[in-house]
């Protein structure tokens, strides 16, 4: 009995989808095979181990001036441990002496005093969780600096002032001959959460900033004033995009202070990316425009596991405190992690600049796909981006554990 028209149409559709699925599977296999030719295994997370498996990085990094160490989340233990290892590698093997963190400048001054032997105990710090999440790295930097001349000691910096409290206190300490009204204004800002400040308060601090700029001050004192002014623009007035622009300017200021004009930047993947992933230029966009090929971005990524985040419940609902949250395995073939998880190594490094010489990987890395991009809150989880346009190296972990 001959097939009717409906049966023929169904058969054609079935054959079409079988062919499509087969083609997609073949494409996926080619991508994974190509990745497997270039991935370098992560052999250890122990920052005290030898750098033998990192030596391949010396050549691509030797001429760089700013190396950004990105993090896929602010709460993944593997990322912190491996960034610690990369910091030690860059300090020992490539003579980096300055590290700028996505943290409060004044809080990092205290950490810098600690690692350089100026204070014996860190104590509690506001403005950064760095001393809690990276104890081993901080202790290593302290030990390393003990054996170095002053010229070769490592220094750490914050890329911003977080809130008005720390920076107001620092300016009061530094500028002792201020007008009584300016002192009162700074005292109020030192003791008040910026969320509780009114428009009249902001106008007062703007006037104080004008007065501070007229004082004959050192370069460091001028930087404190700049940080205070940046706070007014970003933290209170919430001008979109200014935070990253200011962090890039502060990174440049720090870099130019160093004796060898080289800087490590430690921040979220989204801040160090070379393109405007969130509609406004990132810190990395500005740094890439300024330093061109001298700017090198090492991003991190993971497939599944626990991450320490503040859980987002719903719009207009309070965001919870930091706690572990489980993210399931990536199953979409529209995401980079779908392919990474099928590679021969569970944890690996891949040099993007070398891999795009392969035509298959050139298309793969330059075609925008989903990538994990989790900040301090539980959402958003992914961002559609081109790895090739944003990052130079990917450090991938199959499983995440919360910090």
N, C-alpha and C positions, 0 to 999 in steps of 0.2 A: 504494500500500500504506500503510495507516494507521500512524502512529507507535505503538510499544508504550509501556508505562508507563515502562520504564527510559529510553528515548530522550527522553521528555517530561521526566523528572526531570533528566537531564543537560542538556537545553536550558535548563531553568529556572535551573539552577545557573550555567551559562555566562552567561546574560543577567543574572543577579543580580551576578556578579562584574564583568562589563563595566560595569554600572550603578554598582557600588561604586567601581570604578577611575576612572570618569568623574567621579563626585562628588568623589572625593579630589583628582583633578587640578584640578577647578574650584576647590575650596577652596584648594589650594596656589597657584594663579594669583591668586586674590583676595588672599591674604596678601602675596604678592610685590608685586603691584600697589600695595597699600596701603603697604607698606614703602617702595617707590620714590617715593611722594609726600612722604615725610618724611625720608629719609636725606640727610645732609649729607656731601659728599665730603671725604675727607682729602686735601688737595692736596700736602702735603709732610710729611716726617718731620724736616726740618731745623729744629732748635730755634732757630736764629739768624734764621729767616725772619720775615716780618711776621705779626701775629695776625689779619689780615683775615678769614680763614675761621673764626676762633674767636669773633668778636665777638658772634655770636648767643647765646653762653653768658653774657654779662654780665647779661642780665635774669634768667634763672632762678637765677643764682648770687649775685646782689647782696645778698640778705638772709641767706645761709647763714653758719654759724659754724664748722662742721667739714665739710670736703670731703675725702672718702676717694678715693684713687686706687688702684684695685684692679689686680691683675695675674693673668692667666689662668695663667701659669707664672712661675717665678722665673728662667727662662732663655731668654726670647724677646727678641731685639734690638729689634724694632719696638715692643714694649711699653715697654722702657726709654727708647727715643728719644722716643716720644710723651709719656710721662709727664714727661720732662725738659721738653718743650715746654709741657705743661700747667702745670708748676711755674712756669716763667718767666711765663706768661700770668697766673697767679693772683697772683704777686708784683708784677708791673708794673701790671696792670689792676685788681686788686681788693685790693691792699695787704696780702697775707698775709705774715707775718714769721716764722712758726714752722712747721717741717716735722718730723713724728715718723715715724720709719721702723721697720719690723719688723726691728730690729737691736739690737745690744748698746749699752746706754746709755753705757758708758765709752768704747767705740770711737768712738761718735758725738761724744762730748765732744772728742776729738782732731780730728775733721773740723770741728767747730764752731770750734775754736781756729784751724784752718788757714784757713777761709773768712773769719775775722774778724781775720786778720793777727797772731795771737798766736804762731804757729809758722810756720817757713818751708817745712818739708818734712813730708809726711805719713808716709812710710816704711811699714813693714808694720803692718797692723792685724789683731788677732784679734777675732772676734765679729761681723764684717760683711764681705761682699764688695762693699759699696757703692762703695768707692773704686776698685775694679777695673772694675765694670760701668757706672759713671756718671761717668767722668772729666770729660767735657765739662760736665755739670751742675755738678759741684763747682767746676770752674775758673770757670764763669760766675758762680756764687754769690760766689766770692772777688772777682772783678772788680766785680760789682754792689755788694758791700758797701764797696768802696773809695770809692765816690762818695756813700755814705749817712752821715747822722749816726748816732750810737750808738743813738738811739731807733728808727731806721728800718732798722737792719741786720737781715738774715735770720739766724735761728738754727736749727740742726738738733739733733734729739734721738733717742735710741733708746727703744723702747717696752718694753724688758725688759733684764734681765741674762742673758747666755748663759753658763751654766757659772759656776763659783765663782772662777775665776782673776782676771779683771779687777776684779770687784767687791770681792774680798778685798784685793787690792793697794790699791785706792782707799781703803777704810776704814782700812787700816793707815797710809796717808799722811795721812788726815784726822783720825784719832783717835790722837794721839800719847801720851796719858797712860793708856792701857789697862793693866789688870792683866796681869801677865806670862803667865798661863795663857791669857787671851783672845788675846794676841798670838801665842802659840805655835799656838793653834787656827787663827787666820787665816793664819799663815805656812804651815801645812800645807795649808789649802784653796787657798791661792794657787798652790801647787806641785803639786797632785794633781788628776788628772782626776776629775770627780764620779762616774764609773762605777766608780772604784776605792775610793770612800769607803764605810766600813762604818756599820752602825747606830749604833755607839758614837760615831763621828765626827759623825754628824748630831745626836746628843744634845748633844755638846760645842758645836757651832755654835749650837744653839738656846739654850743657856745663855749663850753670848757675845752673841747677839742680845738676850736679856733685859737683860744688863748694858749694852749699847749704848743701849737705849731709856731707861735711867735717866740718861744723860749729858745735860747741858745743851747741845744741839746746834742748829745752824742748820737752816733748812728744807731746804737741799740735803743736808746731812749726814743728816738724818732720812730723806730719800728714798733715799740710799745704803743705809741700814739696811733700809728697806722692800724694796728690790730684792734684798738678800741673803735676807731672810725669804721672799720670793716664790720664790726659787730652791729653798729647802728644800722648800716645798710642792709646786712643780711639777716641777722638773728631777730631784729625787731621788725623791720619794715618788710622782710621776706621778699626781697627783689629776686625773682627767679634767675638762676644762672650765675649770680654774683659770687656765691660761695666758691665754685670751682675756679672762677677767674682770679679771685683773691688768693686761693691756695696756690695757683700757678705762679703768681707774682711773688708770694712768700717763698716758694721753692726756689725761684730764680735768685732772690735775695740771699737765701742760705747758701746756694751753690757758689755764688760769687764771693762769699766769705771764706770758702775753703782754700787751702794752700794749693791744691792740685786741680781745683775747678771741676770736681766730680761729686756726684750726689746719688744716693739711693733714696727712692721715694717709696714709702710703704702705705698703701691705701686700697680701697675697694676696687675691683675690676672696673666698675663703672666710672670711677674717677680717673683712672689711668688710661682708659681707652682713648684711641687717637681721634675718633669721630664723635659727633654730637649724638650720642645714643638716646638721650632724653630731650631732644629738641633744642637744647641749649648746649654750647660748647662745654666739654668737660675740662678738667684740669689738664688731662693728657692732650686734648686738642690744642690748647695754648702751648704746652711744652713741645709738642710735635712741630707746630708751626715755627717755633723759635729755634729749636735745636735740630730739626730735620732728622737725618740718619744717625745723629749722635744720641737720639732718644730711643730707648729700647724697652719694650714692655713684656714682662713675664707675667702671664695671667694664670690663675688656678681654676680648676673645675672638679666636679665630682658627679657620680651617678646616683647613689642612694645613701640613706643613713640619717643619723640624728645630727641636728644643728641647734646651737643655742641661739634663740631668737625671741623677740617680743611678739607674742601671738596677736594677730589682728583678728578681731571678732566681726565687726561690722562698722559701717560708716557712723560717725558720731557716738561710737561706743569707746570706752577707755581701752587703751592698749595695755596688755598685761606686762608683768615683769619678765625678764629674761628667763627662759626655761627650755629644756630640750624638746624639739619637735622632729618627728620622723617624716622624711621625704621618700616616697616610694621610687623604685627603679624607673628609669626613663624607658618608655615603650614606643614613643613616636619616632618614625623614621625621618621626621622633619627636624630632629634635634641632633646636635653634634654628639651628645653623650650616647645616643643609640648606637653609633658606630664605634666610639671610643671603648664602650664596654665589651665589644666583641674582639678587641685586639688581643694579641698573644700575651701581653703583660697586663696584670690588674692595675698597676700603678706605673705611670711612665711620663717621660718628657718628650715633646716633639718640637723641633725647630721649624717654625712655619716658613721662614724665609728660604730654607733649603727645600722644604716639602713642596712648595708651589712650583718648583722646577719640573715636577711630575705633572703632566697635563690633567690627569684624573684628580689629583689633590688640588691643583690650581683651581679647578671648577668647584670642588668640594669646599675649600676654605674661603673662596671669594663669593660664593652664593650664600645670601643671608639665610640663616637657620636659627632655630631656638637654641639658647645656651642658658644654663643656670646663672641667675644673677640675683642673689638673695642678700638683702642688706640687713639692717638691724631688726626689721619686722618680718613677719612670716610671708608677706605678700608685697609685691609681685615675686613670682618664682623664676620666671624665664624672661629673656629679652631676645627679640629677633635681631640678629646682627651678623656681620661678616667677620669671622676671625681674622682673615687675611688683611682686612682694612684696619684692624684695631690692635692686634697683638702680634708679637714677634716669636713668642715661645709659649707653649701650653704645658703646665704641670697638672697631670690628671690623676685623681684618686678614684678608684671604683667605689669605695665605701667611706662615708664620713662618720666620725664620732664627735659629739658635742664637746666644746672646750670647757 
